[in-house]
């Protein structure tokens, strides 16, 4: 579920995650992945989002 239905707030949450070898921020900022797929859909009770990282 997207944080409070707000994509910007979700992105801020991802980027503020504490550093870890594998987390959203590391995947977004690192060079390990060259491609990303992003999907979002309005569901009956919330907006849902997914990210897939590929080499």
N, C-alpha and C positions, 0 to 999 in steps of 0.2 A: 504494500500500500504506500502511496506517496504521502510523505510527511504533510499532514494538514491539507492535503489536496493541492500543494504548492510545489511545482517542479523546482523553482529557485531555492526554496527552503531545503528540499531534498539534496540538491547539489551542494549547498553549504554544509549540510550534515556529512556528506561523503568527504568533502575536502577538509573538514575539521576532525576527522577520525584520528585517534592517537596513532603514531607511527607503528607500523607492524610490517613484517616481511611480506605478508599478503593481505591486502585489504582494498577497498574501492579506490582510495587516494593513490596507493602505490600502482594499481593497475592503470588508472587514468594518466598519471604523470610519468610513469616509467617507460623504458624502451623495450621491455619484454614483449609487448604486444604492438602490432602494427595496424590492426583493424579492430573496430568496435561496432557492434550492432546495438541499437537502442530501440526499444518498443514501449509504447504507452497506450493505454486504452481506458476509457471511462467504463467502469463496471457498474453494477446495480447499486453498490454501496460505497464505492470509492474509486479513485483512479489508481491503476496499477502500472508499474514500470519495471522493465528488466534491461539488463546490459549483458552482452556476451562479448568477451575479449578473445581475439584470435591472433595467432602469430603469423 
